[in-house]
Amino acid sequence: MVEYVYAEQLKKEFNVVASFYNQKVKGKVFYCRSHAYVIRKGSQLNHEVNAILILMNPGTSSPRKKESFVPTLNLELPSCIPYIEAKPDPTQYQVMRLMKIKGWTRVSILNLSDLCAGNTEDFNKLIQEAEASGFHFHSIFSVEREKELQSQLSTAYVPILLAWGTNGILETLAGEALLKLPPDRIKGIESSTKPFYYHINPILKEKQIKLLTKIKEII
């Protein structure tokens, strides 16, 4: 079993930076995050990463400083959005634990959807509202954002860890993602039900440790 490191210690060792944006569509504003890096303190921010993780959505992720500028787009693709410091969330702490186990310096985090929501019910509602409003490119795996996706995937020949969970609302998004990912780089704990991979951050500490132990074995 791997050692379990708590958030207070992880905060001292890692930072999170991310690109947040608001997407305004037909009078409604969707709060989003397109990309994030988890970085070991003392290292440089660049595009060289040890692994790429693909998760469900950004959850409750938010800027560390309230006064940070978050651009508002009007049905525009989220390109060239600046990176700002972000508050780590529970899933990112679990990513940091994996980084400690593997000795990694930087990882890249993409999501099946950019829509920020704290729970599955809210996330499902936002997806429906976004699609109904014509905001189809909330996913980096959409046709409109193909160049952006290839840019993120081509930074280095590193493993791509799929850990987006097993919730049924992800079926379409996950299926689209698998069609666009290089199969020879894919890693993850695959569910018996396709196209799902177990989430990197189960609720219980014991399950978090067990999952990290399994991931350590396959990467």
Buried (B, 14 or more C-beta within 10 A) or exposed (E): EBEEBEBEEBBEEBBBBBBBBBBBBEEEEBBBBBBBBBBBEEEEEEEEBBBBBBBBBBBEBBBBEEEEEBBEBEEEBBEEBEBBEBEBBEBBBBBBBBBBBBEBBBBBBBBBBBBBBEEBEEBBEBBEBBEEBEBEBBBBBBEEBEEBBEEBBEBEEBBBBBBBBBBEBBBBBBEBBBEBBEEEBBBBBEEEEEBBBBBBBBEEEEEBBBBBEBBEEEB
